[in-house]
Amino acid sequence: MKEMIRTERLTKRYGNRTVVDEVSLSVSQGEIYGFLGLNGAGKTTTIRSLLGMIKPTSGEVYLLGQRLAEGGKQLWNRVGYMVEAPAAYPDFTVRENLRLFARMRRIPERRAVESVMEKLRLSPMADIKAKNLSLGNMQKLGLAKALMHDPDILILDEPTNALDPAGIVEIRELLIHLAAQQGITVFISSHILEEIAKMASRIGIIHQGALLQELTTKEFEDIRQKRLYIGVCDQTASALSTLKENGYRAQIGEGGWLEVYDELAVRHPEAVSKLLADSGHPVSMLKVEEEELESYFLKTIGAKGAWEA
């Protein structure tokens, strides 16, 4: 698949402080790449380097197969972006802001503006001045500016910031559609990790400037921890012995529930329930729990609060 974004040992230092440390990543056409990290981990600095807003101390950035430093104007005609707080002329309406941006992009004004407003459900706000928009609708206006010239690459830093739950779902579905149906490559950072888990096809975890891990969502599904929690009416210790005698990896958890870690038990909890019932330990509760991206992320960076196995 065609490579759309690539960095080679991308590094940015400010004095003696290394903000981005030899980050090498690659994103293919049609992927949604979720870029995860704590505040100060180097996410925004990496994104600004991708966009040429800051000059790396060392390393290279390539977009659409071209070295960023040599890309020129034609390269930027194929990239859309929104970094941090979206900017707009406060006394211009939504439509006026977008028309102005269309003129700057030298694209057909009316068609592009009306199309992107409809796509982002901004049409009811078309004649409202930017200064009177909610934070969520300001965010949508910024995203509209990033999308209105039909870019091949979309680079977004916290695009769902300040959106309500319905707005977050709208943006998620839009980005999934753009990637799957139009082949647009989306590079997105967000602090809402579970939202990234719902849309990203690949995830990169950055911590203290270093890229710790990249994995596809399928790889995450395969490696994330899964547990079966079981409640029995009484004789929990005896029920535990029954499970172990039948080859299950299990223990009694802090809440007094049985915890079983085997993949087979997670996929077929009914078989475990029948085993216990047949051995005289009727089950009062069965619950399958899968490790969420947030827990996996915290575990990967070594932060407190991660799920301890």
N, C-alpha and C positions, 0 to 999 in steps of 0.2 A: 504494500500500500504506500502511496506517495507520502513522503515526509514533509510536513508543513512547518514545524518548529523544531529547532535543534540548538542546544547550547553545548559548547565544548569548554569544560573547566572554567566556567564563568565565575569570576571573582571580583568582589568589590570591597575595597578597604577605605576607611576614613581614619587617617593617621595610623595608629597601632591597632585599631579595632577592625576586625574582619566581619563584615555583615553578610556577605555571600562567599562561600568557600568552595571553589572548584566544582560548581554544580554542572553536571552533564546530564541532559535529559533530551528526549525525543518524543514528538507528538505527530501522529499520522492523520491523514485526511479523514474527516468524519468522526474523529474521536472527541469525547468530552473528557478533558484531563482535569481532575480535581487536585488542586495544589493546596496542601494542608500544612498548617503550622501555627504555633502560638504567636501572639503579638510580639514583634521584634525578632521573629525567627528568620526573616529575610524574604518573605513572600512579596511584599510590595517592591522591595529593591530589585528582586529578580524580574518582576513584571515591568518596572520602569526601564530596566536594561533591555528587555525584549522590545520595548517600544522606542528605544533610542533617547529616552528622556534623561538618562544619566549614562555616562561613559564608564564601562567596566575598567577596573584596574588591570585586569588581564583576562584572557579567554575570548571566545567568539560567540556571536549570536547569528543564526541563520533563520530566515523566514522564507518559505516557498522556495527553498533551495538556494537562495541568494544570501550572501554575506550582508548583514544588516548595514554595515558601513558603506557598502557599495550599491545598495538597493535603489536609492533615488525615489522620485515622486511616484513612479508607476507602482512601486512596491506598496506604498501607503494607500494607494487607491484600492488595494485588495485586503486591507486590514481595518477592522473596527475595534474600538476599545472604550472602556469606561474604567477609570482608575479613581478610587476613593469617592469623594463627594462630587456629583455631577454639577457642571457649571451651566448657567443660563443667564440671559439678560432678564433681570427681574421685572422690568416694566413692559416686556414683550409677552404676548400670549404664547401658548404652546405652539399654535400654528405658525406664528411669526418667527419664533425661535427656530423651528424646523425649516421654514422657508429660507431663512438666512443661512442656516447650515447647508442646505441643499445648494444654494448659490455658491458657497465656498467650495463645495465638492464638485461643482459644475455638473450637476445631474438634473434631469427633468424635474422641475420644482413641484408642480402640482401633483403629478402621479406619485412621486416618491413620498411626499408629505402625507397625502391622504392614505396611502397604502400602509405606511408604518404606524400611523395613528390607529388605524383599524386593527392592525396586527397586535398592538399592545393595549387595545381598548382605551385609547386616549381621546377618541373622537368626542365624547361628551365634555371633555375638558379643553377642547380646541381653542375656545375664546377666553379662557381664564388666564390671567397674567401669571407668569412663573412665580412671582413673589407670594401669590395666594394659594399655591399648590401645597398639598400635604407632603410630608417627607417621602412617603411611598410613591406618590405620583411624580415628584421630582426625580426619583430614582428611575421611574419608567421613562421620563423624558430623556434622561441621560442614555438609557439603553436604546431609545428610539434613534438618537443621533448616531449611536454606534452601528445601528443596523440599516439605516436608510439607503446606503449605497451598495447593499448586497455584498458584503465582504466575504472573502474565502476563509479568513481567520478572524475570530472574535476573542479578544482578550479582556477579561472582566475581573475586577477586583471588588469583591463583596457586592455583587449585583442585587441581592435580595435584602440588603440593609434597609431597615425601616419599613419594609413591606409587611402587610398583615398576612395571616395564613392563606387567605384566598389569593392574594397577589403573588405569594411565594409559589403556590401551585401553578398559577398562570405562567410565570417565568420559567419554572421547571419544564412544563409541558412544551413551551415554545422552544427552549434550547434543545430538548430531546428531538423535536420535530425538525429543527434546522440541521442538526447533525445527521439524523437518520435519513431524512427525505431530500435534503439539499447538499449534503456532504460538507457542510461548514464545520471547520475545526474550532472547538471551543476550549479555551484555556481559562479556567475559573478558580479563583480563591474564595473561600468562604469560611466563616467561623461556625456556620450551621452544618456540622459534620454529617448528620443524618440526612440532610437535604442533598449533600454531595453524594452520599451513598445511593440515593434514589436515581441520580441522573448520570453519574460519571461512568465511563467505560474503563478508565484507568485512573489511578491515584498515585500521587507523589507526596511523600512526607518530608518536610524540611524542618530542621531543628538546629538552632544556633548556627545558622548559615550553611549547614551541610545537608545534602540530600541523603536521608537515611535509607529510604526504600521507595521503590516503585512496584506496583502490582496491579494486575487487572482485577475487575470486580469478581471474575470467576475464581481467580487465585485467592482473593479475600474470602469468598464463600467456602473454598476448600480448607483454608487454614484457620478460620476463626473458630473459637471455642464454642462448643455446643454442650448443653447439659440437660438431663432429664431430672426434674425434681419430683419426688414421690412422698406422699404422706400416707402412713399406715395407721390403722386404728390403735394398735398397741404393739408391744414387743418389737420395737424398732431395731434393736440390736440383733434379734433373731432374724428379722427380715433382711438385714444387712448380710448376715452370714449366708442366707439362702442365695442372695445375689452373687456373692463372691464364689460360692461353691459351684455356681453355674457360669463362671468365667467373666462376670461383669466387673469392671472397675468402678467401685462405689465407696462412698463414705457417708458418715452422718454429719450434716452441715450445722452451722451455728444455730439455725432456727429449729433444729430437731428433725428436719426433713432429710430423707435419703437423697443423695446426689449421685447420679450415674453419668459417666463421661463417655461411654462407648458410642460410636457412631451408629451401630446397629440398634441400640436402645433408643437413641434419639429419633431414628427413622421409624421404629416400630414400638412405640410405647405400649401398645395394646398387648404385645407379647410379654413384656415385663409385668404388666398388670395381671395377666392370666397366670404367669409363673408364681407370683406372690399369692394370689388368691387360692391357687391349687395347693400351696404349701401352708395354708391357714393364716395368711396375712392379707386380709381384704384391704384394698387400696381406697383411701378417702380423697386423694388428690393426685392428679398427674399434670405436670406442666413442663413443656419444652421451652428452654430459653437459649437464644443464640447471642453470642457476643456482638454488640453493636460496634459500628465504626469508631465512635467516640472512645469506647473502652479500649479497642485495639490501638487507636492512635496514642492514647495516654500510656499504654503499656510499651509501645514502640519507642517513645521519647523518654521513658523512664520516669514519668510523672506519677505522683500519688493519685490514688483514686482508680487506678486501673484494676481490672478484674484479676484477682490472684488465683491461679490454678492450684 
